[in-house]
Amino acid sequence: MAKLSLRLSIAKAFLIALAQVPVFALMAGDTYFITLFSRIMILGMAAVGLNLVLGFGGLVSLGHALYIGVGAYAVGILSFHGINNAWLQLLVALLFGGVLALVLGVVALRTKGLSFIMITLAFAQMAYYVAVGLRQYGGEDGLPLGQRSDFVFFGIQSDISLYYLIFVVLLATVYVLNRMIDSQFGLVLRGSKNNLKRMTALGYPILRYRLGAYLISALICVVSGFFLANIAKYVAPSYMSWHVSAEIIVMAVLGGMGTVLGPLIGATALLAFEEFLHTVNIGLPWGLDTYINNHFLAIIGIVILIIALSLQQGLYGSLLSREPSK
């Protein structure tokens, strides 16, 4: 009970702190933190979506960056043709991403293990090279956006309004997934991860459940891509790179797979620590500041390795070692 109370307290404090970021950024006179934490929430949302199939379904996908790219390019391409209506952009992105996820899911989910990993990676890399070949839309150099998407009833042209829209969508995503994991759908999905043969023998259509989870996780990543394009005012093939897929996997593992909020906490820890190391300037002797700036990725790798070995359930997941996954 104490662990459960601690988990809820940390979750509430964390979300309240996220809500206060723009306030503290304005007080400090440095609005860059609004952009930084917007990006953290966007990639954290993608990690939360991926974790539905990774942490709860036991399926390692190296291709979810594909759906981030779909959401981003829906904004970029439609904006390039003068269509800035955010609702239409989201509709196109979700429809295209949903159909793509269904087709790829049907193919990939009939395999398992390394085959599943390689198929998802292969499809994402194919999409990456297709985006590189779209020379009309910037090709490898990417496509800048003239303006952010227009929701008609409210604007997101300011960084603060966009930040709070991302925050609200993120809260809704976490809430819905939390309810979903506690439903029969979530129980079957977790059961298929722990003992696939037994769940199949009980008569559950596992492929259908896994396909549903894969579709939902893909659509969450599509929404993340939509926001990523708007926060950066830029779209590029690199959004679909396998490096992005690997990064959101690391976020899920770092925060705690099998927990709904863990990937978001993992994203915050990873990206905030990366930003600190990349810009550190605290007057360390022997030129250590410069050394850290130039080798921050190696330092991050070492820290992640230490956390993985000492906290096998992640930063947030370790609080739930004796509690049911939530």
N, C-alpha and C positions, 0 to 999 in steps of 0.2 A: 504493500500500500504506500509505503514511503517512497519507493521508486516511482510509482505511478504519479504521486503528488509532485515529485521532483521533475518528472518529465513534463507534466502540464505547466508547471511554473516556468520552466525553461522555454517551452514553446510560446507561452503568452508573452514573456519578457522579450523574446526574440522578435516576435511579430510586432509588438508595440515599438521596439527600437527601430525596426524597419519603417514603420509609419512616421517616425520622428526624424528620419534622415534629412529630408528637405529643410526642416526647421533649423536643425543644427548646422546644416550647410550654409544657410542664409545668415545665421548668427556669426559663423566663422568667416563669412565673406568669400567662400570658396565653393562655387556651384558645381565644380567638377565632381564632387562626391555624389551629386544627384545623378549624373550620367553613369558614374561607376556602379552605384548600387542599382540603377535601372538595369544595367547589363548583368549584374549578379542575379537579380530576380528573374530576368529573361532566361538565362542559362540554367538557373536553378529550377525554373518551371519545366524546361526541357528535361532536366535530370529527374525531376519528379515523375514526368510522363514516362520516360524510359524505364524507371524503376518499377513500373507496373508489370512489365514483362521480365525485367531483370531480377529484381528483388523478390517479387511475389510469384512470378511464373518460372523463374529459373532459366530464362532464355537470354543468352548473351548476344545482343545485336550490335554489330559494328557499322550499322547503316542508318541510324536514326538522324544523322546530320542531313540525310537526303530530305527529310520532311521539314527540317528547319529551312533548307534551301528553297523548298516549294513555297513555303509561306513568304519568304523574303522576295523571291522572284515574282510572285503574284502581285506584290506591291510595286516592284520595280518596273515590270513590263507594262502593267496597266497604267501606272503613272507616266511612263514614257509616251503612251498613246493618249495622254490627257485625261485619263479616268482616275480621279483622286478620291472617289467615294469609298470610305473605309469599309462600309457594309458590303458593297459589291466586291471589293478586293478580298475581304474575309470569306465571302461566299464562294468565290472562285477558288481561293486557296484551299478551303476545307473540302470542296467537292473534288477538286483534282487530287489533293492529298489523300482523301478518303478512298477514291477509286484505286489510286496507286497502291495504297496500303492493303486493300483487299486483294488485289492481284498478286502483289509480292508476298503477302502473308500466306495465301493459299499455296504458293509454290514453296516458300521457305519453311513453313511450319510442318510440312510433310517430311522434313528431315530433322535431324537432331545433332547436338554436340557441335563438333568442328564444322560439319557441313552447313549447319544453320548459320554459324558465324561467318563463314566464307561467302555464302549466298547473299546475306545482307550487305556485307562489305562490297561484293562485286556490283550489286545494283546501285549502291551509293556512288561508287567510283565511276560507273557508266554515266550516271546523272551529272557528276562533276565534270566529265569531259564533254558532255552535251552542252553544259553551261559555258565552258571555255570556248566552244565553237559558235556560240551565239554572238557573232561579231556586231550585229545590229544593236545588241544590248550591252556592248562594252567588252564582250569576250572575256579574256583572262584579266583585263584591267578593271572589270567591274563597271557598275552603272550608278552614278550619283543621282539622288532624287532632288527634284526642284523644290518640293515641299512635302511635308508630312501628310499622311492620310487625313481625310476630313470626315468626321462622324456626323456631320450636319447639325445635330442637336447640341453638340459640345465639341470644342476644339482641343487638339493635343499639340498645338504649335509650340506651346511653352514646355520646357523640360519638366516643370513641376506637375502640370496637368497630365502629361504622359506618364510620369512616375506613379501618380496615384491611380491611374487607370490600370497600369501593369500590376500594381499592388492589389487592387480589388479583384482582378482576374486571377491572380495567383492565389488569393484567399479562397475564392470560389473553387478553384481547381483542387486545392488541398482538402477542402471540406467535402467535395463530391467524392474524391478518391478515398477519403477516410471512411465515408459511409459505404462506399462500394466494397472496400476490403472486408467490412464487417457483415456484408450480405452473403447470400448463397454463392453468388458469382465469385466473390473473393475467397470464400472457403474452398470452392472447387479448384480455383486457380492455385491456391497455396497447396492444396492436396496433390495436385498434379506435379508440383515441384518436388514434394517430399516422397511420393510413391505413385508414379504414373500408372503402373500395372494395376494396382489396387483400385484406383479411381476409375480406370477403364473397365475393370471387372464389375464395378458397382453400377455400370451402365451410363455414366456421364459422358456426353459427347465432348471429349476433351479438345478436339480440334476446333470445335465451334467456340468454346470458352476462350481458348488461346487466341483465336482469330479476333474475337471481340476485344480482348485485352490489347492485342497488337494494334488494332484499329484505333482504339481510344488513345493509346500512348502516342501513336503517330499524329493524331489530330492535335494533341496538346503541343507537340513539337512544331506543328504547322503554325499554331497561334504564336508560339515563341519566335518563329521566323518572321512573322508579321511584325511583331514588336521590335525585333532586332533591326529590321530594315528601317523602321521609323526612328529608332533612337540614334542610329548611325547616319541616317539619310544617305544610305549607300547600300548597294547590293553587289555581291561578288561570288564567284564560284567557290572560293575558299570556305564559304559557309557550309558547303556540302562535303568538305574534305573529311577523310577518316580520322584526322587529328581531332576534329570537333566531336565526332562520335566517341572517340577514346577519352576526351576530356570530360564529357558528361558522365561516362562510366566511372571515371575516377571520382567525380563529385558524389555519385551515388554510393560508391564503396567507402569513401572517406567519411561521409555523414552517417551512413548506416543503411545498407540494403535491407529490405523487408520492413522499413518504417516509412511512413508517408512524408514526414517532414525532414527526415534525415538528409536526403539529397540536397535540399535547399540549404541546410546548415553546412553541408559539405561544400556547396558552391560558394557560399559566403566565406568560409575559411580559406578555401583554395585561392579564390580570386583576390580577396583582400590581402592575404599573405604575399601573393605574387606581386601585387601592386606595391606593397611596402618594400619588398626586396628590390624591385626594379627602380625604385626612386629613393631608396634610403640615403640619407645624408646627415648623419648624427655625429660626425667628427671622429670616427674610429681611427686609431693609429695605424701606421704602416700602409696607408692607402686601402684599408679593408672596405671602405664604402664603395670605392670604384670596383674592387674585386667582386663584391656582392652584386652590384649592379650588372656586371658583365656575366656572372655565372649563377644568376638567380634560379634558373631552371634546374641546375644540378642540385642546388640546396633544397629546392622544393621536392625533388625526387627523393632525397635522403630523408626529409621530414615525413613524407608520405609512407616511405618504407618503415620508418620507426613506428608510426601510428598504426599501420597495417599489422605489424608484428605484436604490438602491445595492446591494441584495442581492435580485436578481430571483428567486432560488430560495429565499428565506426565510432565517431565522436558522439553522435546522438544515440545510435543503436546500443551502445554499451550501457546506457541507463536502463535498458529494457531487458537485460539478460535473464531476468527471472519473471518477466511479464509477457503476456501475449503480444504479438506484433500488432502495432496500430500505427 
